[in-house]
Amino acid sequence: MHVLVVGGTRFMGALTVWRLLARGDRVTLCTRGLAQDDFGARVERLVADRTTPDFAARLAGRRFDAVIDFVAFDGRDVRGVIDALGERAGHYVLVSSGQVYLVREGVRDAAGRARLTTEADYDGPLIARPDSPADAAEWDYGMGKRAAEDALIEAAAHFPATRVRLPMVHGPRCPYRRLECYLARMLDGGPVLVPGGGDAIARHVFAQDVAETLCALLGDTRAFGRAYNVAAAEMPTVWEFVGRLAARIGAPDRRVAIAPDRLGDIPPTAVSPLSGRWMSLIDPARAVAELGLRHRPLDAWLDATIAAYLAAPPVAPPENYVAYRARELQRVRA
């Protein structure tokens, strides 16, 4: 296949490109040209900003068997691909988010925790934009992804596409460094704070499994016009997840449950990135039934992530660790 990858220079995008190349596909990358990649002459590169006319100009006359879009964040982004390529896109796959559910009414329990959502939960009334700047930013992201999906739904009759909704993604070289925040704390020998006791349940997904799923989807007519939740089978609480991470790296159990208000002005997600309100809990049953989705066990992909981290430790700890570690230890002592 000749596959256009929009984005794709880092994390799960790079894993996807490597997998396409390994199976013999021809890959064209379309990016703004701001990030380096390790693909060498194996890929063709188009440099274009999708928010400008350059994007359509660079794609003029080009034809692909499939497109994987990692960086569509609103309806305009998707409509730009539809306008630029039309039927020459082949099978278009949008990398979306479980956050499209979290901006819906009725998807949280009385305590504000997400409930299990299926693809059928996409339709319905939406919540108003929150007043809190942090929550508003998360709402904006979810609404932007919904607008991207809605553009595909509107074009479904003439533009074969599949929407892949992901929860929080983990793996080696994750740019958000969420698991590193916990690993750095485990390796300094101090406590690992879990605000609120970590009783919220969330779904996760391993970046390599995302790459495998995206590659397997391409050209599959069963997926045309469909949306799929793609996630791991296991659903640990935040408390259990952090405990599993400690066990896999061989650290003693130094988890400390702490009330969020005892953190003072330290954001709960600064000390525990999984302890946020915007963690989707998506049900991958449709992808399992229709596509035969399989996912590595939690311990297996935690081991892979930890091994990569220890084999090539980062030059500096995550920003949240540097900014807050000393203060959170003071809170524990207090």
TIFIVO-456853 format. One record per residue (C-alpha): residue in three letters; x negated, y negated, z negated. Coordinates in nm, 4 decimals. Example, Ala and Ser with C-alpha at 12.3 -4.5 7.8 and 13.67 -1.06 7.14 Angstrom:
2
ALA|-1.2300|0.4500|-0.7800
SER|-1.3670|0.1060|-0.7140
This chain:
334
MET|0.0000|0.0000|0.0000
HIS|-0.0977|-0.3626|0.0439
VAL|-0.0101|-0.5277|-0.2868
LEU|-0.0071|-0.8989|-0.3664
VAL|-0.0789|-0.9616|-0.7354
VAL|0.0105|-1.3094|-0.8583
GLY|-0.2108|-1.3653|-1.1605
GLY|-0.3836|-1.0422|-1.2539
THR|-0.7297|-1.1574|-1.3577
ARG|-0.7103|-1.0649|-1.7253
PHE|-0.5670|-0.8148|-1.9742
MET|-0.2805|-0.6014|-1.8398
GLY|-0.3014|-0.7767|-1.5034
ALA|-0.6639|-0.6744|-1.4615
LEU|-0.5830|-0.3189|-1.5742
THR|-0.3120|-0.3046|-1.3097
VAL|-0.5439|-0.4263|-1.0351
TRP|-0.8092|-0.1686|-1.1287
ARG|-0.5472|0.1057|-1.1171
LEU|-0.4249|-0.0063|-0.7747
LEU|-0.7798|-0.0070|-0.6439
ALA|-0.8543|0.3341|-0.7947
ARG|-0.5626|0.4950|-0.6128
GLY|-0.6686|0.3403|-0.2826
ASP|-0.4361|0.0432|-0.2465
ARG|-0.5383|-0.2815|-0.0808
VAL|-0.5087|-0.5724|-0.3237
THR|-0.4747|-0.9445|-0.2601
LEU|-0.4996|-1.1695|-0.5661
CYS|-0.3257|-1.5050|-0.5709
THR|-0.4407|-1.7316|-0.8549
ARG|-0.5328|-2.0924|-0.9206
GLY|-0.8971|-1.9866|-0.9119
LEU|-0.9635|-2.0946|-1.2690
ALA|-1.0552|-1.7537|-1.4150
GLN|-1.3389|-1.5212|-1.3245
ASP|-1.2710|-1.1571|-1.2438
ASP|-1.4841|-0.8445|-1.2107
PHE|-1.3379|-0.7037|-0.8892
GLY|-1.6113|-0.8249|-0.6555
ALA|-1.5486|-0.7634|-0.2863
ARG|-1.2855|-0.4996|-0.3621
VAL|-1.0052|-0.7559|-0.3486
GLU|-0.9004|-1.0418|-0.1243
ARG|-0.8482|-1.3731|-0.3052
LEU|-0.6046|-1.6498|-0.2277
VAL|-0.6449|-1.9693|-0.4305
ALA|-0.3199|-2.1620|-0.4667
ASP|-0.1141|-2.3374|-0.7318
ARG|0.2365|-2.1930|-0.7113
THR|0.3856|-2.5248|-0.8213
THR|0.2555|-2.6991|-0.5052
PRO|0.3163|-2.6591|-0.1292
ASP|-0.0232|-2.4868|-0.1092
PHE|0.1386|-2.1669|-0.2343
ALA|0.3711|-2.1278|0.0645
ALA|0.0985|-2.2414|0.3026
ARG|-0.1448|-1.9746|0.1792
LEU|0.1196|-1.7021|0.2160
ALA|0.2485|-1.8156|0.5549
GLY|0.2599|-1.5253|0.7999
ARG|0.1384|-1.2748|0.5402
ARG|0.3199|-0.9449|0.4816
PHE|0.2907|-0.7103|0.1826
ASP|0.4334|-0.3756|0.0775
ALA|0.4804|-0.5005|-0.2787
VAL|0.4253|-0.7993|-0.5057
ILE|0.3554|-0.7867|-0.8798
ASP|0.4079|-1.1232|-1.0473
PHE|0.2476|-1.1682|-1.3905
VAL|0.2828|-1.5456|-1.4145
ALA|0.6416|-1.6363|-1.3243
PHE|0.7761|-1.8376|-1.6164
ASP|1.0860|-2.0028|-1.4726
GLY|1.3311|-1.9883|-1.1861
ARG|1.1260|-2.2224|-0.9692
ASP|0.8312|-1.9806|-0.9799
VAL|1.0418|-1.6919|-0.8500
ARG|1.2251|-1.8964|-0.5895
GLY|0.8849|-2.0087|-0.4612
VAL|0.7923|-1.6455|-0.3852
ILE|1.1314|-1.5777|-0.2258
ASP|1.1039|-1.8870|-0.0062
ALA|0.7401|-1.8251|0.0865
LEU|0.7665|-1.4547|0.1688
GLY|1.1284|-1.3429|0.1948
GLU|1.1475|-0.9893|0.3318
ARG|0.7679|-0.9959|0.3850
ALA|0.7263|-0.9481|0.0081
GLY|0.8264|-0.5832|0.0282
HIS|0.9164|-0.4727|-0.3253
TYR|0.8823|-0.7572|-0.5789
VAL|0.8190|-0.6663|-0.9442
LEU|0.8578|-0.9376|-1.2079
VAL|0.6791|-0.8969|-1.5400
SER|0.9371|-1.0340|-1.7823
SER|0.9830|-1.0233|-2.1593
GLY|1.2036|-0.8831|-2.4329
GLN|1.2402|-1.2439|-2.5385
VAL|1.5215|-1.2776|-2.2818
TYR|1.7376|-1.1016|-2.5444
LEU|1.6269|-1.3078|-2.8439
VAL|1.7869|-1.6229|-2.7032
ARG|2.1219|-1.4417|-2.6914
GLU|2.3877|-1.4759|-2.9572
GLY|2.4478|-1.1692|-3.1739
VAL|2.1112|-0.9970|-3.1296
ARG|1.9949|-1.0572|-3.4879
ASP|2.1220|-0.9204|-3.8170
ALA|2.2201|-1.1338|-4.1175
ALA|1.8541|-1.1562|-4.2240
GLY|1.7524|-1.2879|-3.8808
ARG|1.5803|-0.9669|-3.7692
ALA|1.6217|-0.8488|-3.4116
ARG|1.8474|-0.5514|-3.3510
LEU|1.7898|-0.2816|-3.0902
THR|1.8771|-0.4202|-2.7478
THR|1.9415|-0.2483|-2.4169
GLU|1.9498|-0.3916|-2.0668
ALA|2.3271|-0.4356|-2.1086
ASP|2.2611|-0.6959|-2.3787
TYR|2.1228|-0.9411|-2.1231
ASP|2.4631|-1.0874|-2.0403
GLY|2.6484|-1.3066|-2.2859
PRO|2.6411|-1.6425|-2.4635
LEU|2.3068|-1.7995|-2.5508
ILE|2.1946|-1.9678|-2.8713
ALA|2.1243|-2.3419|-2.8837
ARG|1.7662|-2.4648|-2.8746
PRO|1.6291|-2.4536|-3.2331
ASP|1.5204|-2.7692|-3.4142
SER|1.1901|-2.6241|-3.5350
PRO|0.9103|-2.7008|-3.2836
ALA|0.7652|-2.3500|-3.3177
ASP|1.1035|-2.1830|-3.2661
ALA|1.1861|-2.4233|-2.9844
ALA|0.8701|-2.3217|-2.7988
GLU|0.9664|-1.9533|-2.8284
TRP|1.3215|-2.0343|-2.7133
ASP|1.1821|-2.2226|-2.4126
TYR|0.9751|-1.9193|-2.3168
GLY|1.2725|-1.6832|-2.3387
MET|1.4954|-1.9192|-2.1441
GLY|1.2285|-1.9640|-1.8783
LYS|1.1991|-1.5894|-1.8307
ARG|1.5788|-1.5648|-1.8064
ALA|1.5776|-1.8307|-1.5354
ALA|1.3147|-1.6301|-1.3461
GLU|1.5270|-1.3161|-1.3737
ASP|1.8447|-1.4993|-1.2749
ALA|1.6767|-1.6186|-0.9547
LEU|1.6160|-1.2545|-0.8641
ILE|1.9708|-1.1542|-0.9506
GLU|2.0998|-1.4258|-0.7162
ALA|1.8742|-1.3047|-0.4335
ALA|1.9328|-0.9324|-0.4901
ALA|2.1220|-0.8771|-0.1628
HIS|1.8217|-0.9669|0.0542
PHE|1.5199|-0.9483|-0.1789
PRO|1.4416|-0.6037|-0.3307
ALA|1.3119|-0.6638|-0.6815
THR|1.2668|-0.5031|-1.0218
ARG|1.2486|-0.6798|-1.3583
VAL|1.0240|-0.5224|-1.6227
ARG|1.0848|-0.6478|-1.9767
LEU|0.8027|-0.6035|-2.2249
PRO|0.7776|-0.6422|-2.6025
MET|0.4515|-0.7479|-2.7672
VAL|0.1618|-0.6049|-2.5625
HIS|-0.1589|-0.4780|-2.7249
GLY|-0.4876|-0.3397|-2.6024
PRO|-0.8575|-0.4144|-2.5533
ARG|-0.9409|-0.7712|-2.4468
CYS|-0.5985|-0.9018|-2.5395
PRO|-0.6246|-1.2814|-2.4963
TYR|-0.3907|-1.3414|-2.7909
ARG|-0.6157|-1.1352|-3.0231
ARG|-0.3260|-1.0290|-3.2469
LEU|-0.4709|-0.6975|-3.3633
GLU|-0.8108|-0.8611|-3.4040
CYS|-0.6567|-1.0859|-3.6697
TYR|-0.5893|-0.7753|-3.8800
LEU|-0.9136|-0.5963|-3.7931
ALA|-1.1269|-0.8973|-3.8917
ARG|-0.9581|-0.9015|-4.2334
MET|-1.0005|-0.5275|-4.2811
LEU|-1.3689|-0.5512|-4.1932
ASP|-1.4422|-0.8337|-4.4399
GLY|-1.3266|-0.6112|-4.7260
GLY|-1.0521|-0.8397|-4.8481
PRO|-0.6753|-0.8018|-4.8657
VAL|-0.4474|-0.8042|-4.5638
LEU|-0.1449|-1.0208|-4.6312
VAL|0.1941|-0.9142|-4.4971
PRO|0.4442|-1.1997|-4.5468
GLY|0.7927|-1.0966|-4.6465
GLY|0.6899|-0.7385|-4.7124
GLY|0.6860|-0.6452|-4.3441
ASP|1.0233|-0.4687|-4.3412
ALA|1.1136|-0.5923|-3.9907
ILE|1.1040|-0.3293|-3.7171
ALA|0.9583|-0.4147|-3.3790
ARG|0.8622|-0.2442|-3.0581
HIS|0.5193|-0.2608|-2.9029
VAL|0.3603|-0.1503|-2.5764
PHE|0.0048|-0.0570|-2.4774
ALA|-0.1404|-0.2587|-2.1880
GLN|-0.2661|0.0508|-2.0044
ASP|0.0816|0.2030|-2.0143
VAL|0.2213|-0.1185|-1.8674
ALA|-0.0304|-0.0971|-1.5832
GLU|0.0609|0.2648|-1.5122
THR|0.4328|0.1862|-1.5131
LEU|0.3984|-0.1108|-1.2781
CYS|0.1919|0.0855|-1.0291
ALA|0.4311|0.3803|-1.0374
LEU|0.7290|0.1490|-0.9741
LEU|0.6038|0.0027|-0.6482
GLY|0.8191|0.1056|-0.3556
ASP|1.0542|0.3147|-0.5692
THR|1.3961|0.2421|-0.4201
ARG|1.5673|0.3632|-0.7383
ALA|1.4312|0.0527|-0.9111
PHE|1.5565|-0.2008|-0.6557
GLY|1.7848|-0.4528|-0.8232
ARG|1.7279|-0.2977|-1.1657
ALA|1.5878|-0.4219|-1.4956
TYR|1.3920|-0.1956|-1.7302
ASN|1.2794|-0.2261|-2.0900
VAL|0.9303|-0.0763|-2.1103
ALA|0.8063|0.0020|-2.4608
ALA|0.6522|0.2655|-2.6833
ALA|0.8787|0.5265|-2.8371
GLU|0.7673|0.4612|-3.1956
MET|0.9289|0.1840|-3.3988
PRO|0.7229|0.1212|-3.7143
THR|0.7938|-0.1644|-3.9481
VAL|0.5292|-0.4347|-3.9611
TRP|0.4162|-0.2920|-4.2971
GLU|0.3813|0.0569|-4.1496
PHE|0.2070|-0.0708|-3.8359
VAL|-0.0585|-0.2556|-4.0354
GLY|-0.1050|0.0542|-4.2520
ARG|-0.1548|0.2717|-3.9435
LEU|-0.4086|0.0251|-3.8078
ALA|-0.6043|0.0363|-4.1358
ALA|-0.5949|0.4163|-4.1407
ARG|-0.7237|0.4402|-3.7824
ILE|-1.0224|0.2132|-3.8519
GLY|-1.0929|0.3941|-4.1802
ALA|-1.0222|0.1045|-4.4149
PRO|-0.8708|0.1443|-4.7631
ASP|-0.5122|0.0335|-4.7964
ARG|-0.5462|-0.3302|-4.8965
ARG|-0.2072|-0.4511|-4.7764
VAL|-0.0516|-0.7178|-4.9946
ALA|0.3147|-0.8113|-4.9606
ILE|0.3605|-1.1817|-5.0201
ALA|0.6622|-1.4091|-5.0120
PRO|0.6292|-1.6571|-4.7228
ASP|0.6838|-1.9532|-4.9552
ARG|0.3788|-1.8463|-5.1583
LEU|0.1652|-1.9187|-4.8516
GLY|0.2259|-2.2901|-4.8841
ASP|0.1494|-2.4631|-4.5551
ILE|-0.0102|-2.1527|-4.3999
PRO|0.2159|-2.0208|-4.1181
PRO|0.3061|-1.6546|-4.1821
THR|0.1974|-1.5593|-3.8297
ALA|-0.1461|-1.7094|-3.8952
VAL|-0.2243|-1.4334|-4.1446
SER|-0.0029|-1.1647|-3.9865
PRO|0.0738|-1.2189|-3.6166
LEU|0.3399|-0.9467|-3.6202
SER|0.5348|-1.1206|-3.8972
GLY|0.7226|-1.3621|-3.6746
ARG|1.0909|-1.4052|-3.5919
TRP|1.0372|-1.3655|-3.2179
MET|0.9541|-0.9951|-3.2058
SER|1.1918|-0.8170|-2.9697
LEU|1.3249|-0.4698|-3.0426
ILE|1.3982|-0.3303|-2.6981
ASP|1.5319|0.0129|-2.6101
PRO|1.3402|0.1854|-2.3251
ALA|1.5953|0.4657|-2.2808
ARG|1.6890|0.3584|-1.9267
ALA|1.3267|0.3630|-1.8097
VAL|1.2789|0.7044|-1.9678
ALA|1.5925|0.8487|-1.8057
GLU|1.5613|0.6913|-1.4609
LEU|1.1865|0.6597|-1.4127
GLY|1.0448|0.9256|-1.6436
LEU|0.8608|0.6627|-1.8495
ARG|0.5988|0.8093|-2.0806
HIS|0.3911|0.6246|-2.3379
ARG|0.0827|0.7169|-2.5362
PRO|0.1395|0.7865|-2.9066
LEU|0.0750|0.4890|-3.1346
ASP|-0.2336|0.6409|-3.2980
ALA|-0.3887|0.7144|-2.9570
TRP|-0.3685|0.3590|-2.8293
LEU|-0.4678|0.2110|-3.1633
ASP|-0.7794|0.4291|-3.1482
ALA|-0.8558|0.3050|-2.7948
THR|-0.8116|-0.0584|-2.8985
ILE|-1.0249|-0.0203|-3.2129
ALA|-1.3006|0.1629|-3.0236
ALA|-1.3237|-0.1164|-2.7659
TYR|-1.3293|-0.3789|-3.0413
LEU|-1.6112|-0.2080|-3.2330
ALA|-1.8115|-0.1266|-2.9196
ALA|-1.8204|-0.4914|-2.8121
PRO|-1.7360|-0.7127|-3.1109
PRO|-1.6294|-1.0659|-3.0190
VAL|-1.8796|-1.3454|-3.0689
ALA|-1.6449|-1.5197|-3.3126
PRO|-1.3396|-1.4083|-3.5123
PRO|-0.9922|-1.5186|-3.3990
GLU|-0.9065|-1.8843|-3.4575
ASN|-0.6433|-1.7997|-3.7176
TYR|-0.8981|-1.6054|-3.9195
VAL|-1.1480|-1.8927|-3.9146
ALA|-0.8861|-2.1538|-3.9961
TYR|-0.6943|-1.9770|-4.2718
ARG|-0.8882|-1.6864|-4.4244
ALA|-1.0425|-1.8818|-4.7134
ARG|-0.7101|-2.0450|-4.7983
GLU|-0.5121|-1.7221|-4.7902
LEU|-0.7623|-1.5599|-5.0278
GLN|-0.7061|-1.8522|-5.2645
ARG|-0.3304|-1.7852|-5.2482
VAL|-0.3877|-1.4200|-5.3407
ARG|-0.6069|-1.5099|-5.6367
ALA|-0.3451|-1.7609|-5.7513
